[in-house]
């Protein structure tokens, strides 16, 4: 059974950091691109960045470049999102998702290119 479980969200002050985890089960996460998405209140879900099966990292939101990084630990079957210099506008529910096609060198920021999703973890940036 394919599952993705996010963790690591919480309340942080502006300028702080959080590390989100996306624990995969039921498949080998290194065979697939894994994307991080977020949805802020009243807004549509947007792609943040992804890591492909060949370790290409692609950013979809310019505002997180230089602040967010993505990595994976294949031994733990887990993908991480390290978020630094957080801003109030980063407040959202963060989701990880598995690309629907394995072994692709690139990954997409389009939600319809992903077939399995976690339930999300809330990130709130506020003083």
Order of alpha helices (4+ residues) and beta strands (2+ residues): beta-beta-beta-beta-beta-beta-beta-beta-beta-beta-beta
